[in-house]
Amino acid sequence: MHPENNSNYKPIGVFDSGFGGLTVLKEIVRELPDYDYLYLGDNARAPYGNRSFHSVYEFTLQSVKMLFDKGCHLVILACNTASANALRAIQHKDLPHIDPSRRVLGVIRPTAEMVGNMSKSKHIGVLGTSATVDSHTYPIEIKRFFPAIKVYQRACPIWVPLVENNEIESEGADYFIKNDIEQLLLQSDKIDTIILACTHYPLLLHKIKKYLPKNIRLLSQGEIVARSLADYLQRHPEIETNCSKGKTINFFTTDTTEIFDKSAELFFGQSVHSRHLKF
């Protein structure tokens, strides 16, 4: 019997448009190993980064509802594009009608809450997808916690395809990564901290560091989100009690499972066996 057929099965849902959210799930499981987890990758419609605001919202809401149907009372949008374009609408418009007791959290706010403490110059760079950058969510959220900070952004639309098409070591990857970093740093010579505002980007870390001055600090989101989630569950026992603890991880994809499993292993760091999900 699949665990989702058990009424006591209430996993923490983790959603991403593709594979990148697995880098976040990996850190969450490391931080909170006792819980059940259910990962959903909407790979059939990925990437979200170049899609319209409306499409990202509709796709994300559909996926959140699916995770709710499978027993999740708490869902993490482990996708910057979904967090930037859909989270607020889902929290304020949809959840009150679907189930006010359930929660959907994103990856942007936890990052915004702590990034100001990492920068000495108070000049921060953001590298992200076009949708994330165009939403201006990072500058808005960061200024909410740290009004004095200046935020500079650079959209990197080619970076996700480089990862998903396994072209990380290509000359093209070097060209685009070098160019995007240079264009970001041209906006200010005071930038001392850069947020990798896409969960795919940790796989490009060695390339990014190659073209980044040594004095600039890079922030990946997995560890930040994992620590933030641990703190959230401690502060919200009414949510924590609706998260089952069976130490299971189940994976779903809207695309071909064979393709998903092969690539997912690269992101998650261990073998993955997924099931297909059709909306």
PyMOL commands that set and color helices and strands:
alter all, ss='L'
color gray80, all
select helices_A, chain A and resi 3-5+21-31+43-45+53-69+80-85+87-98+108-115+130-135+137-145+159-164+171-185+201-210+221-235+237-240+257-268
alter helices_A, ss='H'
color red, helices_A
select strands_A, chain A and resi 12-16+37-41+74-77+103-105+123-128+150-155+193-197+217-219+249-253+274-276
alter strands_A, ss='S'
color yellow, strands_A
deselect
rebuild
show_as cartoon
